[in-house]
Amino acid sequence: MIDSARHNKQKDFAKVISFSTKAYYKAKAAKETKLEAESAFVRGMGNYLSG
């Protein structure tokens, strides 16, 4: 999911936010802190760039 978010970061910010949010919650449930942090960062970047 985080790969999909990264792939769409220049095109469709709604997809970036959606994929990174899902990736964040999956990473949090799996206790994958690095992926959780990366997902939160990509989500924030998507929100910022979408205005």
Phi and psi in degrees as GROMACS dihedral restraints (atoms count N, CA, C in turn):
[ dihedral_restraints ]
;  ai    aj    ak    al  type     phi  dphi    fc
    3     4     5     6     1   -66.7    20    10
    4     5     6     7     1   -31.1    20    10
    6     7     8     9     1   -64.8    20    10
    7     8     9    10     1   -39.5    20    10
    9    10    11    12     1   -64.8    20    10
   10    11    12    13     1   -39.5    20    10
   12    13    14    15     1   -64.0    20    10
   13    14    15    16     1   -43.7    20    10
   15    16    17    18     1   -64.8    20    10
   16    17    18    19     1   -38.1    20    10
   18    19    20    21     1   -63.8    20    10
   19    20    21    22     1   -35.7    20    10
   21    22    23    24     1   -93.7    20    10
   22    23    24    25     1     6.9    20    10
   24    25    26    27     1   -63.9    20    10
   25    26    27    28     1   -19.7    20    10
   27    28    29    30     1  -100.7    20    10
   28    29    30    31     1   -10.2    20    10
   30    31    32    33     1  -111.0    20    10
   31    32    33    34     1   -59.4    20    10
   33    34    35    36     1  -130.0    20    10
   34    35    36    37     1    99.0    20    10
   36    37    38    39     1   -67.3    20    10
   37    38    39    40     1   -29.8    20    10
   39    40    41    42     1   -63.4    20    10
   40    41    42    43     1   -39.3    20    10
   42    43    44    45     1   -67.6    20    10
   43    44    45    46     1   -39.7    20    10
   45    46    47    48     1   -58.4    20    10
   46    47    48    49     1   -48.1    20    10
   48    49    50    51     1   -63.9    20    10
   49    50    51    52     1   -44.3    20    10
   51    52    53    54     1   -63.3    20    10
   52    53    54    55     1   -52.0    20    10
   54    55    56    57     1   -64.3    20    10
   55    56    57    58     1   -41.9    20    10
   57    58    59    60     1   -70.9    20    10
   58    59    60    61     1   -31.3    20    10
   60    61    62    63     1   -65.9    20    10
   61    62    63    64     1   -44.9    20    10
   63    64    65    66     1   -62.8    20    10
   64    65    66    67     1   -42.9    20    10
   66    67    68    69     1   -63.0    20    10
   67    68    69    70     1   -38.6    20    10
   69    70    71    72     1   -60.0    20    10
   70    71    72    73     1   -49.4    20    10
   72    73    74    75     1   -68.1    20    10
   73    74    75    76     1   -35.2    20    10
   75    76    77    78     1   -66.5    20    10
   76    77    78    79     1   -43.0    20    10
   78    79    80    81     1   -65.4    20    10
   79    80    81    82     1   -39.0    20    10
   81    82    83    84     1   -64.0    20    10
   82    83    84    85     1   -42.5    20    10
   84    85    86    87     1   -65.8    20    10
   85    86    87    88     1   -33.5    20    10
   87    88    89    90     1   -88.0    20    10
   88    89    90    91     1    -0.9    20    10
   90    91    92    93     1    58.4    20    10
   91    92    93    94     1    40.5    20    10
   93    94    95    96     1   -97.7    20    10
   94    95    96    97     1    87.9    20    10
   96    97    98    99     1   -64.9    20    10
   97    98    99   100     1   -36.3    20    10
   99   100   101   102     1   -65.1    20    10
  100   101   102   103     1   -46.2    20    10
  102   103   104   105     1   -68.2    20    10
  103   104   105   106     1   -35.4    20    10
  105   106   107   108     1   -61.3    20    10
  106   107   108   109     1   -45.2    20    10
  108   109   110   111     1   -66.5    20    10
  109   110   111   112     1   -42.7    20    10
  111   112   113   114     1   -63.8    20    10
  112   113   114   115     1   -40.1    20    10
  114   115   116   117     1   -64.5    20    10
  115   116   117   118     1   -41.6    20    10
  117   118   119   120     1   -64.0    20    10
  118   119   120   121     1   -39.6    20    10
  120   121   122   123     1   -64.3    20    10
  121   122   123   124     1   -47.2    20    10
  123   124   125   126     1   -64.3    20    10
  124   125   126   127     1   -39.1    20    10
  126   127   128   129     1   -62.1    20    10
  127   128   129   130     1   -45.0    20    10
  129   130   131   132     1   -62.6    20    10
  130   131   132   133     1   -39.9    20    10
  132   133   134   135     1   -65.0    20    10
  133   134   135   136     1   -40.2    20    10
  135   136   137   138     1   -63.1    20    10
  136   137   138   139     1   -42.0    20    10
  138   139   140   141     1   -64.4    20    10
  139   140   141   142     1   -42.5    20    10
  141   142   143   144     1   -63.2    20    10
  142   143   144   145     1   -48.5    20    10
  144   145   146   147     1   -71.1    20    10
  145   146   147   148     1   -23.6    20    10
  147   148   149   150     1   -79.1    20    10
  148   149   150   151     1   -13.2    20    10
